[in-house]
Amino acid sequence: MKLYNYFRSGTSFRVRIALHLKGLPYDYIPVHLARGEQHGEAYRALSPDSLVPVLDVEGQPDHALLSQSMAIIEYLDETHPEPPLLPRDPLGRARVRALAQTVACEIHPINNLRVLKYLAGSLGLDEAQRAAWYNHWVMEGLRSYERRLAEIERQRAQRGLPPSVYSYGDTPTLADCCLVPQIVNGQRFGLVYEGIPRTLAVYERCMQLEAFQRAHPSRCPDAE
Ligand SMILES: N[C@@H](CCC(=O)N[C@@H](CS)C(=O)NCC(=O)O)C(=O)O
């Protein structure tokens, strides 16, 4: 497999984590977003929306090019079921997807590179205004994440279970693949995390795992 991605891209980071958790080797193909390589003709031929990541699943009959990090991770989970990134039971799957989508649908899309560039460029927001936008929407989403974790903790306590080790249960899931890159992205923007102790504890525990460490932007071949 080939992963077209960028070290600082949170959505690429999600897929790298999933690949490492599953022990799947891949070729790292850098697409330099800051230099605009995603808009070049060559890359657009691979990605109609000019976004990373794209996973090239070689060896498939149609030489499949997969886009959208969540779809890619679910594909990997279905084709390489161990270790599972989604629980076996439908209720558990719905809860993990809800956590993952809190990041993937509520936080990331309004804070990604092209949105921040539009705020600063086309709308003329200054640095402080852009930072206020970013901080507001990221923290709004992470506080929701924290409330979801508290609710899961309460449900587990009712069943006599201790709090989860990771976002949902005792093994990393799709939710953790989304959470960790979001936290790392906020660190880069100097975001001060307050009032989300469960979320930060999950982040710390994930970062103790080799799969998360190896997927980290600082370990990428194109890291600057
Ligand atoms: N929903 C997409 C979002 C992908 C996305 O926003 N990728 C960003 C990097 S994290 C990107 O390629 N940005 C290019 C740009 O802003 O021009 C996914 O989950 O894969």
The ligand as an SDF file (V2000), in Angstrom:
LIG
                    3D

 20 19  0  0  0  0  0  0  0  0999 V2000
  -12.6010   14.6550    5.5560 N   0  0  0  0  0  0  0  0  0  0  0  0
  -11.2830   14.4920    4.9940 C   0  0  0  0  0  0  0  0  0  0  0  0
  -10.4980   15.7440    5.2620 C   0  0  0  0  0  0  0  0  0  0  0  0
   -9.1320   15.7230    4.6240 C   0  0  0  0  0  0  0  0  0  0  0  0
   -8.4010   17.0290    4.8670 C   0  0  0  0  0  0  0  0  0  0  0  0
   -8.9900   18.0470    5.2510 O   0  0  0  0  0  0  0  0  0  0  0  0
   -7.1040   16.9960    4.6240 N   0  0  0  0  0  0  0  0  0  0  0  0
   -6.3110   18.1780    4.7900 C   0  0  0  0  0  0  0  0  0  0  0  0
   -5.1090   17.9080    5.6630 C   0  0  0  0  0  0  0  0  0  0  0  0
   -5.5680   17.4150    7.2980 S   0  0  0  0  0  0  0  0  0  0  0  0
   -5.8150   18.6300    3.4400 C   0  0  0  0  0  0  0  0  0  0  0  0
   -5.4860   17.8320    2.5830 O   0  0  0  0  0  0  0  0  0  0  0  0
   -5.7490   19.9590    3.2250 N   0  0  0  0  0  0  0  0  0  0  0  0
   -5.2870   20.4930    2.0080 C   0  0  0  0  0  0  0  0  0  0  0  0
   -5.5620   21.9530    1.9090 C   0  0  0  0  0  0  0  0  0  0  0  0
   -6.0430   22.5190    2.8920 O   0  0  0  0  0  0  0  0  0  0  0  0
   -5.3240   22.5040    0.8420 O   0  0  0  0  0  0  0  0  0  0  0  0
  -10.6210   13.2460    5.5780 C   0  0  0  0  0  0  0  0  0  0  0  0
  -10.9830   12.8530    6.6860 O   0  0  0  0  0  0  0  0  0  0  0  0
   -9.7710   12.6270    4.9210 O   0  0  0  0  0  0  0  0  0  0  0  0
  1  2  1  0
  2  3  1  0
  2 18  1  0
  3  4  1  0
  4  5  1  0
  5  6  2  0
  5  7  1  0
  7  8  1  0
  8  9  1  0
  8 11  1  0
  9 10  1  0
 11 12  2  0
 11 13  1  0
 13 14  1  0
 14 15  1  0
 15 16  2  0
 15 17  1  0
 18 19  2  0
 18 20  1  0
M  END
$$$$
